[in-house]
Amino acid sequence: MTLLSTRDEDKRMPQLNRDDWIAAALTVLVEEGIDAVQVTQLSRLLEVTRGSFYWHFKSRDALLEALLAEWRARNTGVMVDALTAAQTLSEGILELFAVWVDHTRFDPRLDQAVRDWSRRADGVLKSVAQEDDNRVRSIAAFFETHGYEPTEAFIRARVIYFTQLSYYSLGVREPLTERAGFLSAYYQCFTGNSLGEGDADAFLARMARNGVST
């Protein structure tokens, strides 16, 4: 490598920020798995030297911690935000559904990649268990806010959350229009209440406006 090209690469080091490395690592994690998230491979992907990586991270382990933090922020944070902003039971449950079917908000491939990773790393397994607990607690707290007693709220939260996880893990594929056809029945099952007239149609229309594939 010539001195000029080395200097050119060195000049690029500050231009690649921490988020660039995290984004590249997330892509590799989802596409190829945790073993492929290596500093050398990421450097090739980003077309910089390994030195650029160490400008932002002390070690690969520091990057892996950042990946877990990003996963928590994206996939747990968006659920909590959806429930916190809701004023009514139906608004919250439907917004939770909206989060789960809009993969620009909740990323199921990232969630599954982290779960695959957790099967090989006890620390990550613990993190996944904690996040599952956090998600269930958030949904349960929302149910309690709307009048459900604690045990019922907890069980309903588990049922709704574990049902959605099973969709992802089993790779269920169905058009949103088909799934929305069962929306009132799902809502009745998950909440014990009837969905308001026209709410299912309004939900589907909103998803279409947001560009969610039907």
PyMOL commands that place a pseudoatom at each C-alpha (Angstrom):
pseudoatom trace, name=CA, resn=MET, resi=1, chain=A, elem=C, hetatm=0, pos=[0.000, 0.000, 0.000]
pseudoatom trace, name=CA, resn=THR, resi=2, chain=A, elem=C, hetatm=0, pos=[1.380, 3.426, -0.891]
pseudoatom trace, name=CA, resn=LEU, resi=3, chain=A, elem=C, hetatm=0, pos=[1.910, 6.207, 1.614]
pseudoatom trace, name=CA, resn=LEU, resi=4, chain=A, elem=C, hetatm=0, pos=[-0.647, 8.341, -0.186]
pseudoatom trace, name=CA, resn=SER, resi=5, chain=A, elem=C, hetatm=0, pos=[-3.406, 5.720, 0.046]
pseudoatom trace, name=CA, resn=THR, resi=6, chain=A, elem=C, hetatm=0, pos=[-2.662, 5.170, 3.741]
pseudoatom trace, name=CA, resn=ARG, resi=7, chain=A, elem=C, hetatm=0, pos=[-2.994, 8.892, 4.392]
pseudoatom trace, name=CA, resn=ASP, resi=8, chain=A, elem=C, hetatm=0, pos=[-6.217, 8.978, 2.408]
pseudoatom trace, name=CA, resn=GLU, resi=9, chain=A, elem=C, hetatm=0, pos=[-7.675, 6.202, 4.528]
pseudoatom trace, name=CA, resn=ASP, resi=10, chain=A, elem=C, hetatm=0, pos=[-6.469, 7.852, 7.725]
pseudoatom trace, name=CA, resn=LYS, resi=11, chain=A, elem=C, hetatm=0, pos=[-8.285, 11.037, 6.711]
pseudoatom trace, name=CA, resn=ARG, resi=12, chain=A, elem=C, hetatm=0, pos=[-11.521, 9.041, 6.409]
pseudoatom trace, name=CA, resn=MET, resi=13, chain=A, elem=C, hetatm=0, pos=[-11.300, 7.689, 9.957]
pseudoatom trace, name=CA, resn=PRO, resi=14, chain=A, elem=C, hetatm=0, pos=[-13.083, 10.593, 11.728]
pseudoatom trace, name=CA, resn=GLN, resi=15, chain=A, elem=C, hetatm=0, pos=[-15.620, 10.792, 8.886]
pseudoatom trace, name=CA, resn=LEU, resi=16, chain=A, elem=C, hetatm=0, pos=[-17.001, 7.352, 9.702]
pseudoatom trace, name=CA, resn=ASN, resi=17, chain=A, elem=C, hetatm=0, pos=[-18.865, 7.825, 12.939]
pseudoatom trace, name=CA, resn=ARG, resi=18, chain=A, elem=C, hetatm=0, pos=[-19.834, 5.315, 15.601]
pseudoatom trace, name=CA, resn=ASP, resi=19, chain=A, elem=C, hetatm=0, pos=[-23.308, 4.894, 14.116]
pseudoatom trace, name=CA, resn=ASP, resi=20, chain=A, elem=C, hetatm=0, pos=[-21.822, 3.880, 10.751]
pseudoatom trace, name=CA, resn=TRP, resi=21, chain=A, elem=C, hetatm=0, pos=[-20.005, 0.977, 12.388]
pseudoatom trace, name=CA, resn=ILE, resi=22, chain=A, elem=C, hetatm=0, pos=[-23.072, -0.046, 14.360]
pseudoatom trace, name=CA, resn=ALA, resi=23, chain=A, elem=C, hetatm=0, pos=[-25.248, 0.065, 11.243]
pseudoatom trace, name=CA, resn=ALA, resi=24, chain=A, elem=C, hetatm=0, pos=[-22.778, -2.074, 9.300]
pseudoatom trace, name=CA, resn=ALA, resi=25, chain=A, elem=C, hetatm=0, pos=[-22.477, -4.542, 12.169]
pseudoatom trace, name=CA, resn=LEU, resi=26, chain=A, elem=C, hetatm=0, pos=[-26.269, -4.819, 12.480]
pseudoatom trace, name=CA, resn=THR, resi=27, chain=A, elem=C, hetatm=0, pos=[-26.526, -5.614, 8.784]
pseudoatom trace, name=CA, resn=VAL, resi=28, chain=A, elem=C, hetatm=0, pos=[-23.909, -8.341, 9.061]
pseudoatom trace, name=CA, resn=LEU, resi=29, chain=A, elem=C, hetatm=0, pos=[-25.531, -9.720, 12.225]
pseudoatom trace, name=CA, resn=VAL, resi=30, chain=A, elem=C, hetatm=0, pos=[-28.905, -10.032, 10.523]
pseudoatom trace, name=CA, resn=GLU, resi=31, chain=A, elem=C, hetatm=0, pos=[-27.575, -11.360, 7.223]
pseudoatom trace, name=CA, resn=GLU, resi=32, chain=A, elem=C, hetatm=0, pos=[-24.773, -13.657, 8.384]
pseudoatom trace, name=CA, resn=GLY, resi=33, chain=A, elem=C, hetatm=0, pos=[-24.962, -14.112, 12.156]
pseudoatom trace, name=CA, resn=ILE, resi=34, chain=A, elem=C, hetatm=0, pos=[-22.814, -13.048, 15.085]
pseudoatom trace, name=CA, resn=ASP, resi=35, chain=A, elem=C, hetatm=0, pos=[-19.683, -14.984, 14.027]
pseudoatom trace, name=CA, resn=ALA, resi=36, chain=A, elem=C, hetatm=0, pos=[-19.431, -12.784, 10.936]
pseudoatom trace, name=CA, resn=VAL, resi=37, chain=A, elem=C, hetatm=0, pos=[-19.397, -9.571, 12.990]
pseudoatom trace, name=CA, resn=GLN, resi=38, chain=A, elem=C, hetatm=0, pos=[-15.618, -9.175, 12.934]
pseudoatom trace, name=CA, resn=VAL, resi=39, chain=A, elem=C, hetatm=0, pos=[-13.537, -6.020, 12.798]
pseudoatom trace, name=CA, resn=THR, resi=40, chain=A, elem=C, hetatm=0, pos=[-11.658, -7.090, 9.670]
pseudoatom trace, name=CA, resn=GLN, resi=41, chain=A, elem=C, hetatm=0, pos=[-14.821, -7.973, 7.765]
pseudoatom trace, name=CA, resn=LEU, resi=42, chain=A, elem=C, hetatm=0, pos=[-16.522, -4.723, 8.771]
pseudoatom trace, name=CA, resn=SER, resi=43, chain=A, elem=C, hetatm=0, pos=[-13.447, -2.753, 7.733]
pseudoatom trace, name=CA, resn=ARG, resi=44, chain=A, elem=C, hetatm=0, pos=[-13.591, -4.343, 4.289]
pseudoatom trace, name=CA, resn=LEU, resi=45, chain=A, elem=C, hetatm=0, pos=[-17.316, -3.637, 4.065]
pseudoatom trace, name=CA, resn=LEU, resi=46, chain=A, elem=C, hetatm=0, pos=[-16.807, 0.018, 4.932]
pseudoatom trace, name=CA, resn=GLU, resi=47, chain=A, elem=C, hetatm=0, pos=[-13.597, 0.259, 2.879]
pseudoatom trace, name=CA, resn=VAL, resi=48, chain=A, elem=C, hetatm=0, pos=[-11.441, 1.616, 5.694]
pseudoatom trace, name=CA, resn=THR, resi=49, chain=A, elem=C, hetatm=0, pos=[-8.566, 0.356, 7.820]
pseudoatom trace, name=CA, resn=ARG, resi=50, chain=A, elem=C, hetatm=0, pos=[-9.011, -1.444, 11.133]
pseudoatom trace, name=CA, resn=GLY, resi=51, chain=A, elem=C, hetatm=0, pos=[-7.647, 1.696, 12.757]
pseudoatom trace, name=CA, resn=SER, resi=52, chain=A, elem=C, hetatm=0, pos=[-10.885, 3.458, 11.917]
pseudoatom trace, name=CA, resn=PHE, resi=53, chain=A, elem=C, hetatm=0, pos=[-12.773, 0.946, 14.052]
pseudoatom trace, name=CA, resn=TYR, resi=54, chain=A, elem=C, hetatm=0, pos=[-10.552, 1.597, 17.076]
pseudoatom trace, name=CA, resn=TRP, resi=55, chain=A, elem=C, hetatm=0, pos=[-11.154, 5.295, 16.693]
pseudoatom trace, name=CA, resn=HIS, resi=56, chain=A, elem=C, hetatm=0, pos=[-14.692, 4.615, 17.995]
pseudoatom trace, name=CA, resn=PHE, resi=57, chain=A, elem=C, hetatm=0, pos=[-14.518, 1.327, 19.937]
pseudoatom trace, name=CA, resn=LYS, resi=58, chain=A, elem=C, hetatm=0, pos=[-11.986, -0.102, 22.363]
pseudoatom trace, name=CA, resn=SER, resi=59, chain=A, elem=C, hetatm=0, pos=[-12.695, -3.660, 21.275]
pseudoatom trace, name=CA, resn=ARG, resi=60, chain=A, elem=C, hetatm=0, pos=[-15.057, -5.973, 19.411]
pseudoatom trace, name=CA, resn=ASP, resi=61, chain=A, elem=C, hetatm=0, pos=[-16.814, -6.614, 22.729]
pseudoatom trace, name=CA, resn=ALA, resi=62, chain=A, elem=C, hetatm=0, pos=[-17.576, -2.902, 22.986]
pseudoatom trace, name=CA, resn=LEU, resi=63, chain=A, elem=C, hetatm=0, pos=[-19.178, -3.056, 19.541]
pseudoatom trace, name=CA, resn=LEU, resi=64, chain=A, elem=C, hetatm=0, pos=[-21.253, -6.080, 20.561]
pseudoatom trace, name=CA, resn=GLU, resi=65, chain=A, elem=C, hetatm=0, pos=[-22.514, -4.205, 23.609]
pseudoatom trace, name=CA, resn=ALA, resi=66, chain=A, elem=C, hetatm=0, pos=[-23.486, -1.341, 21.312]
pseudoatom trace, name=CA, resn=LEU, resi=67, chain=A, elem=C, hetatm=0, pos=[-25.409, -3.761, 19.096]
pseudoatom trace, name=CA, resn=LEU, resi=68, chain=A, elem=C, hetatm=0, pos=[-27.420, -4.999, 22.065]
pseudoatom trace, name=CA, resn=ALA, resi=69, chain=A, elem=C, hetatm=0, pos=[-28.117, -1.421, 23.153]
pseudoatom trace, name=CA, resn=GLU, resi=70, chain=A, elem=C, hetatm=0, pos=[-29.342, -0.564, 19.654]
pseudoatom trace, name=CA, resn=TRP, resi=71, chain=A, elem=C, hetatm=0, pos=[-31.576, -3.645, 19.592]
pseudoatom trace, name=CA, resn=ARG, resi=72, chain=A, elem=C, hetatm=0, pos=[-33.108, -2.665, 22.941]
pseudoatom trace, name=CA, resn=ALA, resi=73, chain=A, elem=C, hetatm=0, pos=[-33.697, 0.908, 21.802]
pseudoatom trace, name=CA, resn=ARG, resi=74, chain=A, elem=C, hetatm=0, pos=[-35.287, -0.106, 18.508]
pseudoatom trace, name=CA, resn=ASN, resi=75, chain=A, elem=C, hetatm=0, pos=[-37.405, -3.088, 19.389]
pseudoatom trace, name=CA, resn=THR, resi=76, chain=A, elem=C, hetatm=0, pos=[-38.324, -2.519, 23.024]
pseudoatom trace, name=CA, resn=GLY, resi=77, chain=A, elem=C, hetatm=0, pos=[-38.351, 1.267, 22.912]
pseudoatom trace, name=CA, resn=VAL, resi=78, chain=A, elem=C, hetatm=0, pos=[-40.823, 1.482, 20.045]
pseudoatom trace, name=CA, resn=MET, resi=79, chain=A, elem=C, hetatm=0, pos=[-43.276, -0.799, 21.869]
pseudoatom trace, name=CA, resn=VAL, resi=80, chain=A, elem=C, hetatm=0, pos=[-43.063, 1.183, 25.100]
pseudoatom trace, name=CA, resn=ASP, resi=81, chain=A, elem=C, hetatm=0, pos=[-43.496, 4.464, 23.226]
pseudoatom trace, name=CA, resn=ALA, resi=82, chain=A, elem=C, hetatm=0, pos=[-46.566, 3.150, 21.416]
pseudoatom trace, name=CA, resn=LEU, resi=83, chain=A, elem=C, hetatm=0, pos=[-48.282, 2.140, 24.646]
pseudoatom trace, name=CA, resn=THR, resi=84, chain=A, elem=C, hetatm=0, pos=[-47.265, 5.254, 26.571]
pseudoatom trace, name=CA, resn=ALA, resi=85, chain=A, elem=C, hetatm=0, pos=[-48.781, 7.562, 23.967]
pseudoatom trace, name=CA, resn=ALA, resi=86, chain=A, elem=C, hetatm=0, pos=[-52.145, 5.738, 23.836]
pseudoatom trace, name=CA, resn=GLN, resi=87, chain=A, elem=C, hetatm=0, pos=[-55.177, 7.265, 25.529]
pseudoatom trace, name=CA, resn=THR, resi=88, chain=A, elem=C, hetatm=0, pos=[-57.558, 4.312, 25.266]
pseudoatom trace, name=CA, resn=LEU, resi=89, chain=A, elem=C, hetatm=0, pos=[-57.316, 0.524, 25.390]
pseudoatom trace, name=CA, resn=SER, resi=90, chain=A, elem=C, hetatm=0, pos=[-58.143, 0.086, 21.725]
pseudoatom trace, name=CA, resn=GLU, resi=91, chain=A, elem=C, hetatm=0, pos=[-55.725, 2.827, 20.689]
pseudoatom trace, name=CA, resn=GLY, resi=92, chain=A, elem=C, hetatm=0, pos=[-52.879, 1.167, 22.574]
pseudoatom trace, name=CA, resn=ILE, resi=93, chain=A, elem=C, hetatm=0, pos=[-53.521, -2.388, 21.399]
pseudoatom trace, name=CA, resn=LEU, resi=94, chain=A, elem=C, hetatm=0, pos=[-53.976, -1.322, 17.790]
pseudoatom trace, name=CA, resn=GLU, resi=95, chain=A, elem=C, hetatm=0, pos=[-50.837, 0.814, 17.966]
pseudoatom trace, name=CA, resn=LEU, resi=96, chain=A, elem=C, hetatm=0, pos=[-48.971, -2.209, 19.293]
pseudoatom trace, name=CA, resn=PHE, resi=97, chain=A, elem=C, hetatm=0, pos=[-50.265, -4.199, 16.314]
pseudoatom trace, name=CA, resn=ALA, resi=98, chain=A, elem=C, hetatm=0, pos=[-49.144, -1.353, 14.043]
pseudoatom trace, name=CA, resn=VAL, resi=99, chain=A, elem=C, hetatm=0, pos=[-45.627, -1.470, 15.484]
pseudoatom trace, name=CA, resn=TRP, resi=100, chain=A, elem=C, hetatm=0, pos=[-45.365, -5.204, 14.925]
pseudoatom trace, name=CA, resn=VAL, resi=101, chain=A, elem=C, hetatm=0, pos=[-46.520, -5.200, 11.308]
pseudoatom trace, name=CA, resn=ASP, resi=102, chain=A, elem=C, hetatm=0, pos=[-44.465, -2.153, 10.323]
pseudoatom trace, name=CA, resn=HIS, resi=103, chain=A, elem=C, hetatm=0, pos=[-40.937, -3.492, 10.049]
pseudoatom trace, name=CA, resn=THR, resi=104, chain=A, elem=C, hetatm=0, pos=[-39.491, 0.000, 9.718]
pseudoatom trace, name=CA, resn=ARG, resi=105, chain=A, elem=C, hetatm=0, pos=[-40.425, 0.394, 13.392]
pseudoatom trace, name=CA, resn=PHE, resi=106, chain=A, elem=C, hetatm=0, pos=[-40.021, -3.061, 14.925]
pseudoatom trace, name=CA, resn=ASP, resi=107, chain=A, elem=C, hetatm=0, pos=[-37.353, -5.122, 13.171]
pseudoatom trace, name=CA, resn=PRO, resi=108, chain=A, elem=C, hetatm=0, pos=[-38.246, -8.833, 13.471]
pseudoatom trace, name=CA, resn=ARG, resi=109, chain=A, elem=C, hetatm=0, pos=[-35.138, -9.975, 11.599]
pseudoatom trace, name=CA, resn=LEU, resi=110, chain=A, elem=C, hetatm=0, pos=[-32.939, -8.154, 14.094]
pseudoatom trace, name=CA, resn=ASP, resi=111, chain=A, elem=C, hetatm=0, pos=[-34.938, -9.638, 16.957]
pseudoatom trace, name=CA, resn=GLN, resi=112, chain=A, elem=C, hetatm=0, pos=[-34.468, -13.150, 15.595]
pseudoatom trace, name=CA, resn=ALA, resi=113, chain=A, elem=C, hetatm=0, pos=[-30.762, -12.555, 14.920]
pseudoatom trace, name=CA, resn=VAL, resi=114, chain=A, elem=C, hetatm=0, pos=[-30.211, -11.493, 18.540]
pseudoatom trace, name=CA, resn=ARG, resi=115, chain=A, elem=C, hetatm=0, pos=[-32.146, -14.556, 19.747]
pseudoatom trace, name=CA, resn=ASP, resi=116, chain=A, elem=C, hetatm=0, pos=[-29.980, -16.782, 17.558]
pseudoatom trace, name=CA, resn=TRP, resi=117, chain=A, elem=C, hetatm=0, pos=[-26.920, -15.095, 19.034]
pseudoatom trace, name=CA, resn=SER, resi=118, chain=A, elem=C, hetatm=0, pos=[-28.249, -15.652, 22.565]
pseudoatom trace, name=CA, resn=ARG, resi=119, chain=A, elem=C, hetatm=0, pos=[-28.265, -19.424, 22.078]
pseudoatom trace, name=CA, resn=ARG, resi=120, chain=A, elem=C, hetatm=0, pos=[-24.476, -19.267, 21.992]
pseudoatom trace, name=CA, resn=ALA, resi=121, chain=A, elem=C, hetatm=0, pos=[-23.761, -16.602, 24.607]
pseudoatom trace, name=CA, resn=ASP, resi=122, chain=A, elem=C, hetatm=0, pos=[-25.087, -16.757, 28.153]
pseudoatom trace, name=CA, resn=GLY, resi=123, chain=A, elem=C, hetatm=0, pos=[-24.766, -13.005, 28.673]
pseudoatom trace, name=CA, resn=VAL, resi=124, chain=A, elem=C, hetatm=0, pos=[-26.843, -12.287, 25.592]
pseudoatom trace, name=CA, resn=LEU, resi=125, chain=A, elem=C, hetatm=0, pos=[-29.369, -14.940, 26.646]
pseudoatom trace, name=CA, resn=LYS, resi=126, chain=A, elem=C, hetatm=0, pos=[-29.774, -13.075, 29.929]
pseudoatom trace, name=CA, resn=SER, resi=127, chain=A, elem=C, hetatm=0, pos=[-30.241, -9.790, 28.054]
pseudoatom trace, name=CA, resn=VAL, resi=128, chain=A, elem=C, hetatm=0, pos=[-32.915, -11.326, 25.830]
pseudoatom trace, name=CA, resn=ALA, resi=129, chain=A, elem=C, hetatm=0, pos=[-34.765, -12.739, 28.845]
pseudoatom trace, name=CA, resn=GLN, resi=130, chain=A, elem=C, hetatm=0, pos=[-34.650, -9.324, 30.517]
pseudoatom trace, name=CA, resn=GLU, resi=131, chain=A, elem=C, hetatm=0, pos=[-35.988, -7.580, 27.435]
pseudoatom trace, name=CA, resn=ASP, resi=132, chain=A, elem=C, hetatm=0, pos=[-38.795, -10.116, 27.062]
pseudoatom trace, name=CA, resn=ASP, resi=133, chain=A, elem=C, hetatm=0, pos=[-39.692, -9.454, 30.696]
pseudoatom trace, name=CA, resn=ASN, resi=134, chain=A, elem=C, hetatm=0, pos=[-39.547, -5.697, 30.113]
pseudoatom trace, name=CA, resn=ARG, resi=135, chain=A, elem=C, hetatm=0, pos=[-41.830, -5.942, 27.100]
pseudoatom trace, name=CA, resn=VAL, resi=136, chain=A, elem=C, hetatm=0, pos=[-44.364, -8.123, 28.898]
pseudoatom trace, name=CA, resn=ARG, resi=137, chain=A, elem=C, hetatm=0, pos=[-44.307, -5.819, 31.936]
pseudoatom trace, name=CA, resn=SER, resi=138, chain=A, elem=C, hetatm=0, pos=[-44.940, -2.795, 29.719]
pseudoatom trace, name=CA, resn=ILE, resi=139, chain=A, elem=C, hetatm=0, pos=[-47.960, -4.423, 28.112]
pseudoatom trace, name=CA, resn=ALA, resi=140, chain=A, elem=C, hetatm=0, pos=[-49.223, -5.658, 31.484]
pseudoatom trace, name=CA, resn=ALA, resi=141, chain=A, elem=C, hetatm=0, pos=[-48.881, -2.165, 32.967]
pseudoatom trace, name=CA, resn=PHE, resi=142, chain=A, elem=C, hetatm=0, pos=[-50.895, -0.802, 30.058]
pseudoatom trace, name=CA, resn=PHE, resi=143, chain=A, elem=C, hetatm=0, pos=[-53.668, -3.329, 30.714]
pseudoatom trace, name=CA, resn=GLU, resi=144, chain=A, elem=C, hetatm=0, pos=[-53.654, -2.411, 34.415]
pseudoatom trace, name=CA, resn=THR, resi=145, chain=A, elem=C, hetatm=0, pos=[-53.989, 1.267, 33.498]
pseudoatom trace, name=CA, resn=HIS, resi=146, chain=A, elem=C, hetatm=0, pos=[-57.212, 0.345, 31.735]
pseudoatom trace, name=CA, resn=GLY, resi=147, chain=A, elem=C, hetatm=0, pos=[-58.787, -1.527, 34.604]
pseudoatom trace, name=CA, resn=TYR, resi=148, chain=A, elem=C, hetatm=0, pos=[-57.453, -5.074, 34.488]
pseudoatom trace, name=CA, resn=GLU, resi=149, chain=A, elem=C, hetatm=0, pos=[-56.374, -6.630, 37.770]
pseudoatom trace, name=CA, resn=PRO, resi=150, chain=A, elem=C, hetatm=0, pos=[-52.629, -7.449, 37.936]
pseudoatom trace, name=CA, resn=THR, resi=151, chain=A, elem=C, hetatm=0, pos=[-52.702, -11.209, 37.330]
pseudoatom trace, name=CA, resn=GLU, resi=152, chain=A, elem=C, hetatm=0, pos=[-55.113, -10.949, 34.410]
pseudoatom trace, name=CA, resn=ALA, resi=153, chain=A, elem=C, hetatm=0, pos=[-53.103, -8.053, 32.980]
pseudoatom trace, name=CA, resn=PHE, resi=154, chain=A, elem=C, hetatm=0, pos=[-49.901, -10.090, 33.186]
pseudoatom trace, name=CA, resn=ILE, resi=155, chain=A, elem=C, hetatm=0, pos=[-51.394, -13.181, 31.526]
pseudoatom trace, name=CA, resn=ARG, resi=156, chain=A, elem=C, hetatm=0, pos=[-53.029, -11.159, 28.749]
pseudoatom trace, name=CA, resn=ALA, resi=157, chain=A, elem=C, hetatm=0, pos=[-49.715, -9.400, 28.165]
pseudoatom trace, name=CA, resn=ARG, resi=158, chain=A, elem=C, hetatm=0, pos=[-47.925, -12.729, 27.893]
pseudoatom trace, name=CA, resn=VAL, resi=159, chain=A, elem=C, hetatm=0, pos=[-50.515, -14.122, 25.494]
pseudoatom trace, name=CA, resn=ILE, resi=160, chain=A, elem=C, hetatm=0, pos=[-50.412, -11.136, 23.151]
pseudoatom trace, name=CA, resn=TYR, resi=161, chain=A, elem=C, hetatm=0, pos=[-46.610, -10.873, 23.195]
pseudoatom trace, name=CA, resn=PHE, resi=162, chain=A, elem=C, hetatm=0, pos=[-45.811, -14.569, 22.871]
pseudoatom trace, name=CA, resn=THR, resi=163, chain=A, elem=C, hetatm=0, pos=[-48.353, -14.890, 20.076]
pseudoatom trace, name=CA, resn=GLN, resi=164, chain=A, elem=C, hetatm=0, pos=[-46.548, -12.216, 18.102]
pseudoatom trace, name=CA, resn=LEU, resi=165, chain=A, elem=C, hetatm=0, pos=[-43.155, -13.766, 18.770]
pseudoatom trace, name=CA, resn=SER, resi=166, chain=A, elem=C, hetatm=0, pos=[-44.462, -17.057, 17.404]
pseudoatom trace, name=CA, resn=TYR, resi=167, chain=A, elem=C, hetatm=0, pos=[-45.409, -15.325, 14.141]
pseudoatom trace, name=CA, resn=TYR, resi=168, chain=A, elem=C, hetatm=0, pos=[-41.803, -14.295, 13.691]
pseudoatom trace, name=CA, resn=SER, resi=169, chain=A, elem=C, hetatm=0, pos=[-40.151, -17.526, 14.839]
pseudoatom trace, name=CA, resn=LEU, resi=170, chain=A, elem=C, hetatm=0, pos=[-42.433, -19.714, 12.731]
pseudoatom trace, name=CA, resn=GLY, resi=171, chain=A, elem=C, hetatm=0, pos=[-42.010, -17.493, 9.689]
pseudoatom trace, name=CA, resn=VAL, resi=172, chain=A, elem=C, hetatm=0, pos=[-45.756, -17.064, 9.180]
pseudoatom trace, name=CA, resn=ARG, resi=173, chain=A, elem=C, hetatm=0, pos=[-46.508, -15.282, 5.918]
pseudoatom trace, name=CA, resn=GLU, resi=174, chain=A, elem=C, hetatm=0, pos=[-49.929, -13.800, 5.245]
pseudoatom trace, name=CA, resn=PRO, resi=175, chain=A, elem=C, hetatm=0, pos=[-51.097, -10.572, 3.583]
pseudoatom trace, name=CA, resn=LEU, resi=176, chain=A, elem=C, hetatm=0, pos=[-51.940, -7.768, 5.981]
pseudoatom trace, name=CA, resn=THR, resi=177, chain=A, elem=C, hetatm=0, pos=[-55.451, -7.664, 4.526]
pseudoatom trace, name=CA, resn=GLU, resi=178, chain=A, elem=C, hetatm=0, pos=[-55.940, -11.310, 5.476]
pseudoatom trace, name=CA, resn=ARG, resi=179, chain=A, elem=C, hetatm=0, pos=[-54.593, -10.829, 8.956]
pseudoatom trace, name=CA, resn=ALA, resi=180, chain=A, elem=C, hetatm=0, pos=[-56.657, -7.673, 9.414]
pseudoatom trace, name=CA, resn=GLY, resi=181, chain=A, elem=C, hetatm=0, pos=[-59.741, -9.742, 8.604]
pseudoatom trace, name=CA, resn=PHE, resi=182, chain=A, elem=C, hetatm=0, pos=[-59.195, -11.431, 11.974]
pseudoatom trace, name=CA, resn=LEU, resi=183, chain=A, elem=C, hetatm=0, pos=[-58.408, -8.177, 13.774]
pseudoatom trace, name=CA, resn=SER, resi=184, chain=A, elem=C, hetatm=0, pos=[-61.677, -7.977, 15.690]
pseudoatom trace, name=CA, resn=ALA, resi=185, chain=A, elem=C, hetatm=0, pos=[-61.370, -11.616, 16.767]
pseudoatom trace, name=CA, resn=TYR, resi=186, chain=A, elem=C, hetatm=0, pos=[-57.762, -11.083, 17.857]
pseudoatom trace, name=CA, resn=TYR, resi=187, chain=A, elem=C, hetatm=0, pos=[-58.755, -8.001, 19.799]
pseudoatom trace, name=CA, resn=GLN, resi=188, chain=A, elem=C, hetatm=0, pos=[-61.606, -9.866, 21.502]
pseudoatom trace, name=CA, resn=CYS, resi=189, chain=A, elem=C, hetatm=0, pos=[-59.261, -12.728, 22.403]
pseudoatom trace, name=CA, resn=PHE, resi=190, chain=A, elem=C, hetatm=0, pos=[-56.482, -10.512, 23.717]
pseudoatom trace, name=CA, resn=THR, resi=191, chain=A, elem=C, hetatm=0, pos=[-58.600, -7.985, 25.641]
pseudoatom trace, name=CA, resn=GLY, resi=192, chain=A, elem=C, hetatm=0, pos=[-61.969, -9.616, 26.335]
pseudoatom trace, name=CA, resn=ASN, resi=193, chain=A, elem=C, hetatm=0, pos=[-63.620, -6.560, 24.758]
pseudoatom trace, name=CA, resn=SER, resi=194, chain=A, elem=C, hetatm=0, pos=[-65.183, -5.883, 21.371]
pseudoatom trace, name=CA, resn=LEU, resi=195, chain=A, elem=C, hetatm=0, pos=[-63.381, -3.695, 18.871]
pseudoatom trace, name=CA, resn=GLY, resi=196, chain=A, elem=C, hetatm=0, pos=[-65.231, -0.554, 17.917]
pseudoatom trace, name=CA, resn=GLU, resi=197, chain=A, elem=C, hetatm=0, pos=[-67.116, -0.478, 14.627]
pseudoatom trace, name=CA, resn=GLY, resi=198, chain=A, elem=C, hetatm=0, pos=[-64.871, 0.628, 11.786]
pseudoatom trace, name=CA, resn=ASP, resi=199, chain=A, elem=C, hetatm=0, pos=[-61.662, 0.348, 13.837]
pseudoatom trace, name=CA, resn=ALA, resi=200, chain=A, elem=C, hetatm=0, pos=[-60.353, -2.567, 11.780]
pseudoatom trace, name=CA, resn=ASP, resi=201, chain=A, elem=C, hetatm=0, pos=[-60.907, -0.690, 8.511]
pseudoatom trace, name=CA, resn=ALA, resi=202, chain=A, elem=C, hetatm=0, pos=[-59.303, 2.444, 9.947]
pseudoatom trace, name=CA, resn=PHE, resi=203, chain=A, elem=C, hetatm=0, pos=[-56.300, 0.399, 11.080]
pseudoatom trace, name=CA, resn=LEU, resi=204, chain=A, elem=C, hetatm=0, pos=[-55.810, -1.127, 7.629]
pseudoatom trace, name=CA, resn=ALA, resi=205, chain=A, elem=C, hetatm=0, pos=[-56.187, 2.259, 5.956]
pseudoatom trace, name=CA, resn=ARG, resi=206, chain=A, elem=C, hetatm=0, pos=[-53.573, 3.755, 8.272]
pseudoatom trace, name=CA, resn=MET, resi=207, chain=A, elem=C, hetatm=0, pos=[-51.137, 0.956, 7.507]
pseudoatom trace, name=CA, resn=ALA, resi=208, chain=A, elem=C, hetatm=0, pos=[-51.636, 1.553, 3.786]
pseudoatom trace, name=CA, resn=ARG, resi=209, chain=A, elem=C, hetatm=0, pos=[-50.981, 5.277, 4.220]
pseudoatom trace, name=CA, resn=ASN, resi=210, chain=A, elem=C, hetatm=0, pos=[-47.785, 4.458, 6.101]
pseudoatom trace, name=CA, resn=GLY, resi=211, chain=A, elem=C, hetatm=0, pos=[-46.604, 2.277, 3.246]
pseudoatom trace, name=CA, resn=VAL, resi=212, chain=A, elem=C, hetatm=0, pos=[-46.919, -1.032, 5.092]
pseudoatom trace, name=CA, resn=SER, resi=213, chain=A, elem=C, hetatm=0, pos=[-47.351, -3.820, 2.556]
pseudoatom trace, name=CA, resn=THR, resi=214, chain=A, elem=C, hetatm=0, pos=[-50.830, -5.348, 2.417]
for i in range(1, 214): cmd.bond("trace and resi %d" % i, "trace and resi %d" % (i + 1))
show_as sticks, trace
zoom trace
